[in-house]
Amino acid sequence: MPVVLLQHGGLTSLTGKTGLAMLRHRPGPIAVVIDPAHADGSLAEITGIDRDVPIVRDLAEALPHQPAVAVVGLAPSGGVLPDPLRRDALAALRAGLSLASGLHTQLGEDPEFKQACQAGQWIWDLRREPPNLQVGQARAASLSCQRILAVGTDMAVGKMSACLALEAAAQHRKLSCRFVGTGQAGLLISGRGIPLDAVRVDYAAGAVEQAVLEAGAGLLKQDLLLVEGQGSLCHPGSSATLPLIRGSQPTALLMVHRAGQPTIERLPQVPLPPLKELVSLCEALAAIARPLGGGPTPKVKAIALNTARLTAEDAELSLEAVRSDLGLPCEDPIRGHADRLLQALLER
């Protein structure tokens, strides 16, 4: 279905990462983007994303492009829609479009949105806890496939993008590979996974386990399951990484880091540990809470380095510095060479 992204200032902000991820990775059609701050601009020049999608001011200007679904591409602080975005979301429903939202606020329960949604339309609130959850029991270790979990040094460093680049590289090699989304963008792009931050903490590992078991069903020993990481062990406000490790029972880890970042991005008073220490910590955590006979303990096999803020020359210097320091393969999968990361992850 062709979609209209409700971006509203998010083309140049971390709050717009859901929409930006869809623009970068969604294989289906994106008809138009609404962002009054950048209306009539070039998407490629504004974002660096090589995709020809018009940018307009509001829903009225978007409708001639014939979208069928409006997608909230922002994650505003507090999960509440800013007034301009709310107006366009309601206008989309009243114009006959359906609506997808990853906000913590459930738009489908909002009286005004419920009234605007008519027969044949739907509101998909992604952030709903799946039904019938159990506590984690390490059942994913019984899967035959290789399970690669992305772990990061911070939030929003590119864990999902790295996984999707690896998925594309695997498909290019004709390998059987599936991606498990664990956040709103990953779910919107792939249609598979769970909204982890909507799950009660006691059931978080079990929810990951359930999603991984479902996605991994039928996969063989040589096949790949890429599990999107969330949050970071380094972030004082994040609680997602440990349930992901427990629930996915990974066979290998991919560390994702932004080049040259010394602290948590939004908490500059919180320093990041050296990468070597974080690699050891993640491996130690992944080595416990595993069943007997669950296979070798997982290792960090490669580093995905986000060099988006660097020139090509500085990016190569940063990549080489990490390779030298850790003795691990290191590439920026968005700039290229995701195939090299894939090869490192495939090696036993």
C-alpha positions as CSV (number, residue, x, y, z in Angstrom):
1,M,0.0,0.0,0.0
2,P,1.3,3.5,-0.8
3,V,1.8,5.5,2.4
4,V,2.1,9.1,3.4
5,L,4.6,9.7,6.2
6,L,3.6,12.3,8.8
7,Q,7.1,13.6,9.6
8,H,6.4,17.2,10.8
9,G,10.0,18.4,11.4
10,G,11.4,14.9,11.8
11,L,13.4,14.8,8.6
12,T,16.3,16.3,10.4
13,S,15.7,15.2,13.9
14,L,16.2,12.0,15.9
15,T,12.5,12.2,16.8
16,G,11.8,11.3,13.2
17,K,13.9,8.1,13.1
18,T,10.8,5.9,12.4
19,G,9.9,7.8,9.3
20,L,13.6,8.0,8.2
21,A,14.0,4.3,8.6
22,M,11.0,3.7,6.4
23,L,12.3,6.0,3.8
24,R,15.7,4.2,3.9
25,H,14.5,0.6,4.1
26,R,10.8,0.1,3.2
27,P,10.5,-1.8,0.0
28,G,6.9,-0.8,-0.6
29,P,5.8,2.6,-2.0
30,I,6.1,5.8,-0.1
31,A,3.9,8.3,-2.0
32,V,4.7,11.5,-0.1
33,V,6.1,13.0,3.1
34,I,4.4,15.7,5.1
35,D,7.0,18.0,6.7
36,P,6.1,21.8,6.6
37,A,9.6,22.7,7.7
38,H,11.0,21.1,4.5
39,A,8.1,21.4,2.0
40,D,9.2,21.4,-1.7
41,G,12.7,20.4,-0.7
42,S,14.8,17.5,-2.0
43,L,14.6,14.4,0.2
44,A,18.1,13.4,-0.9
45,E,19.6,16.7,-0.1
46,I,17.9,17.0,3.2
47,T,18.4,13.5,4.5
48,G,21.0,11.9,2.3
49,I,18.5,9.1,1.5
50,D,18.5,8.3,-2.2
51,R,14.8,8.1,-2.8
52,D,12.6,10.3,-4.9
53,V,9.6,11.2,-2.7
54,P,7.9,14.6,-2.7
55,I,7.7,16.7,0.5
56,V,4.6,18.7,1.1
57,R,3.1,21.0,3.8
58,D,-0.1,19.2,4.9
59,L,-2.5,16.4,4.2
60,A,-4.4,18.5,1.6
61,E,-1.3,18.7,-0.5
62,A,-0.5,15.0,0.1
63,L,-3.9,13.6,-1.1
64,P,-3.2,14.1,-4.9
65,H,-0.3,11.6,-4.5
66,Q,-3.0,9.0,-3.7
67,P,-1.7,7.4,-0.4
68,A,-3.8,4.7,1.2
69,V,-2.2,4.7,4.7
70,A,-0.9,7.5,6.9
71,V,2.0,6.5,9.1
72,V,3.1,8.6,12.1
73,G,6.9,8.8,11.5
74,L,7.7,10.7,14.7
75,A,8.4,9.6,18.2
76,P,7.7,12.8,20.1
77,S,8.7,13.2,23.7
78,G,6.0,11.8,26.0
79,G,4.3,10.0,23.1
80,V,1.7,12.8,22.6
81,L,1.0,14.0,19.1
82,P,1.8,17.7,18.4
83,D,-1.2,19.7,17.3
84,P,-0.2,20.0,13.6
85,L,0.5,16.3,13.3
86,R,-2.7,15.4,15.1
87,R,-4.7,17.6,12.7
88,D,-3.1,15.8,9.7
89,A,-3.6,12.4,11.2
90,L,-7.3,13.1,11.8
91,A,-7.6,14.6,8.3
92,A,-6.1,11.4,6.8
93,L,-8.8,9.3,8.5
94,R,-11.6,11.7,7.4
95,A,-10.2,11.5,3.8
96,G,-10.6,7.7,3.9
97,L,-7.0,6.6,4.7
98,S,-6.1,4.1,7.4
99,L,-3.6,5.1,10.1
100,A,-0.5,3.4,11.6
101,S,1.1,4.7,14.8
102,G,4.0,3.5,17.0
103,L,3.3,6.0,19.8
104,H,2.8,4.9,23.4
105,T,-0.5,6.8,23.2
106,Q,-3.1,4.5,21.7
107,L,-4.8,6.5,18.9
108,G,-7.4,3.8,18.4
109,E,-8.7,4.5,21.9
110,D,-8.9,8.3,21.4
111,P,-12.6,9.2,21.0
112,E,-11.9,11.7,18.2
113,F,-9.9,9.2,16.2
114,K,-12.4,6.4,16.8
115,Q,-15.2,8.6,15.4
116,A,-13.1,9.5,12.4
117,C,-12.3,5.9,11.5
118,Q,-15.1,4.5,9.4
119,A,-16.0,1.1,8.0
120,G,-13.2,-0.3,5.8
121,Q,-10.5,1.7,7.6
122,W,-8.3,0.7,10.4
123,I,-6.0,2.2,13.1
124,W,-2.9,0.1,13.8
125,D,-1.4,1.0,17.2
126,L,1.9,-0.9,17.0
127,R,2.8,-0.5,20.7
128,R,0.4,-3.1,22.1
129,E,1.6,-6.0,24.2
130,P,1.1,-9.3,22.5
131,P,-1.4,-11.7,24.1
132,N,-0.7,-14.9,26.0
133,L,2.8,-14.1,27.0
134,Q,4.9,-16.4,29.2
135,V,8.1,-15.7,31.1
136,G,11.3,-16.6,29.2
137,Q,12.5,-20.2,29.3
138,A,15.5,-20.2,27.0
139,R,13.4,-22.1,24.4
140,A,15.0,-20.2,21.4
141,A,18.2,-22.2,22.1
142,S,16.4,-25.2,20.5
143,L,16.2,-23.5,17.1
144,S,18.5,-24.9,14.5
145,C,19.2,-21.5,12.8
146,Q,21.9,-19.0,13.5
147,R,20.5,-16.1,15.6
148,I,22.4,-12.8,15.3
149,L,21.5,-10.2,17.9
150,A,22.5,-6.5,17.4
151,V,23.6,-4.8,20.6
152,G,24.5,-1.2,20.7
153,T,26.5,1.4,22.7
154,D,23.6,3.8,22.8
155,M,20.0,4.2,21.6
156,A,19.6,5.3,17.9
157,V,23.1,4.3,16.7
158,G,21.8,2.1,13.8
159,K,21.1,-1.3,15.2
160,M,18.0,-1.8,13.0
161,S,19.7,-0.3,9.9
162,A,22.7,-2.7,10.3
163,C,20.4,-5.7,10.6
164,L,18.4,-4.7,7.5
165,A,21.6,-4.1,5.5
166,L,22.7,-7.6,6.5
167,E,19.4,-9.0,5.5
168,A,19.8,-7.4,2.0
169,A,23.4,-8.8,1.8
170,A,22.1,-12.3,2.7
171,Q,19.3,-12.1,0.1
172,H,21.9,-11.0,-2.5
173,R,23.8,-14.3,-1.7
174,K,20.5,-16.2,-1.9
175,L,20.7,-17.2,1.7
176,S,17.6,-17.9,3.8
177,C,17.4,-15.0,6.2
178,R,14.6,-13.4,8.3
179,F,14.5,-10.2,10.3
180,V,12.7,-9.8,13.6
181,G,11.7,-6.3,14.4
182,T,11.6,-5.2,18.1
183,G,10.7,-1.5,17.7
184,Q,8.1,0.5,15.8
185,A,10.2,1.1,12.7
186,G,11.3,-2.5,12.4
187,L,7.7,-3.7,12.7
188,L,6.4,-1.2,10.1
189,I,9.2,-2.3,7.6
190,S,9.1,-6.0,8.1
191,G,5.6,-6.8,9.5
192,R,7.3,-9.3,11.9
193,G,8.3,-9.0,15.5
194,I,7.1,-7.3,18.7
195,P,7.0,-3.8,20.2
196,L,9.4,-4.6,23.1
197,D,8.9,-1.4,24.9
198,A,5.2,-2.0,25.2
199,V,5.7,-5.3,27.1
200,R,5.7,-5.6,30.9
201,V,9.2,-6.2,32.2
202,D,8.4,-9.6,33.7
203,Y,7.4,-10.9,30.2
204,A,9.9,-9.0,28.1
205,A,12.3,-12.0,27.6
206,G,9.3,-14.3,27.0
207,A,7.9,-11.9,24.4
208,V,11.3,-11.9,22.5
209,E,11.4,-15.7,22.9
210,Q,8.0,-16.0,21.4
211,A,8.8,-13.7,18.4
212,V,12.1,-15.5,17.7
213,L,10.5,-19.0,17.9
214,E,7.8,-17.9,15.5
215,A,10.2,-16.3,13.0
216,G,12.7,-19.2,13.3
217,A,10.3,-22.0,12.7
218,G,11.4,-24.0,9.7
219,L,14.8,-22.4,9.4
220,L,17.8,-24.8,9.0
221,K,21.3,-24.7,10.6
222,Q,22.8,-22.6,7.8
223,D,19.9,-20.1,7.9
224,L,20.0,-16.7,9.6
225,L,17.7,-14.9,12.0
226,L,18.6,-11.3,12.5
227,V,17.1,-9.8,15.8
228,E,16.9,-6.1,16.0
229,G,18.5,-4.7,19.1
230,Q,17.0,-2.0,21.3
231,G,18.5,0.4,23.8
232,S,21.9,-0.1,25.4
233,L,23.4,-1.6,28.5
234,C,25.3,1.8,28.7
235,H,22.1,3.9,28.9
236,P,20.7,4.5,32.4
237,G,17.2,4.7,31.0
238,S,17.3,1.5,29.0
239,S,16.0,-1.9,30.0
240,A,15.7,-3.7,26.7
241,T,19.1,-5.3,26.0
242,L,19.0,-8.0,28.7
243,P,15.6,-9.4,27.7
244,L,16.8,-9.5,24.1
245,I,19.8,-11.5,25.0
246,R,17.8,-13.8,27.2
247,G,14.9,-14.2,24.8
248,S,16.8,-14.7,21.6
249,Q,19.5,-17.0,22.9
250,P,21.8,-15.7,20.2
251,T,24.5,-17.7,18.5
252,A,26.5,-14.5,17.8
253,L,26.4,-10.8,18.6
254,L,26.9,-7.8,16.3
255,M,28.1,-4.7,18.2
256,V,26.8,-1.4,16.8
257,H,28.5,1.9,17.6
258,R,28.6,5.5,16.4
259,A,32.1,6.5,15.4
260,G,33.8,8.9,17.8
261,Q,30.9,9.0,20.3
262,P,32.4,9.3,23.8
263,T,29.1,9.6,25.9
264,I,25.4,8.8,25.7
265,E,24.2,11.2,23.0
266,R,21.3,12.7,25.1
267,L,23.1,12.3,28.4
268,P,26.6,13.8,27.8
269,Q,27.4,13.4,31.5
270,V,27.3,9.6,31.1
271,P,30.5,8.3,29.5
272,L,30.6,5.2,27.3
273,P,33.1,2.5,28.4
274,P,35.8,1.5,25.9
275,L,34.5,-0.8,23.2
276,K,36.7,-3.6,24.3
277,E,35.1,-3.6,27.8
278,L,31.6,-3.5,26.4
279,V,32.3,-6.4,24.0
280,S,33.5,-8.4,27.1
281,L,30.4,-7.4,29.1
282,C,28.0,-8.4,26.3
283,E,29.7,-11.7,25.8
284,A,29.7,-12.5,29.6
285,L,26.0,-11.7,29.8
286,A,25.2,-13.8,26.7
287,A,27.1,-16.8,28.2
288,I,24.8,-17.2,31.2
289,A,21.1,-18.2,31.5
290,R,21.6,-20.7,28.7
291,P,20.4,-24.3,28.7
292,L,22.8,-27.3,28.8
293,G,23.6,-28.3,25.3
294,G,22.6,-24.9,24.0
295,G,25.7,-24.6,21.8
296,P,28.9,-22.6,22.2
297,T,28.7,-19.4,24.1
298,P,28.1,-16.4,21.7
299,K,30.8,-14.0,20.8
300,V,30.8,-10.5,19.3
301,K,31.9,-11.4,15.8
302,A,31.9,-8.0,14.2
303,I,31.4,-4.3,14.7
304,A,29.0,-2.2,12.7
305,L,30.3,1.3,12.9
306,N,28.0,4.2,12.1
307,T,30.1,6.8,10.3
308,A,27.3,8.9,8.9
309,R,28.7,12.1,10.5
310,L,32.2,11.6,9.0
311,T,33.7,12.3,5.7
312,A,34.7,9.2,3.7
313,E,38.3,9.6,4.6
314,D,37.7,10.0,8.3
315,A,35.2,7.1,8.2
316,E,37.9,4.8,6.9
317,L,40.4,6.0,9.6
318,S,37.8,5.2,12.3
319,L,37.0,1.8,10.8
320,E,40.7,0.9,10.8
321,A,41.2,2.2,14.3
322,V,38.4,-0.1,15.6
323,R,39.8,-3.1,13.7
324,S,43.2,-2.5,15.1
325,D,41.9,-2.0,18.7
326,L,39.6,-5.0,18.9
327,G,41.0,-7.4,16.3
328,L,37.5,-7.8,14.8
329,P,36.0,-7.1,11.4
330,C,34.5,-3.6,11.4
331,E,32.5,-2.0,8.6
332,D,29.8,0.7,8.1
333,P,27.0,-1.4,6.5
334,I,25.2,1.7,5.3
335,R,28.2,3.1,3.4
336,G,28.8,-0.3,2.0
337,H,30.5,-3.7,2.6
338,A,27.6,-5.2,4.6
339,D,28.7,-8.4,2.9
340,R,32.0,-8.3,4.8
341,L,30.1,-8.1,8.1
342,L,27.8,-10.9,7.0
343,Q,30.8,-13.1,6.2
344,A,32.3,-12.5,9.6
345,L,29.0,-13.4,11.2
346,L,28.7,-16.6,9.2
347,E,32.1,-17.9,10.1
348,R,31.9,-20.5,12.9
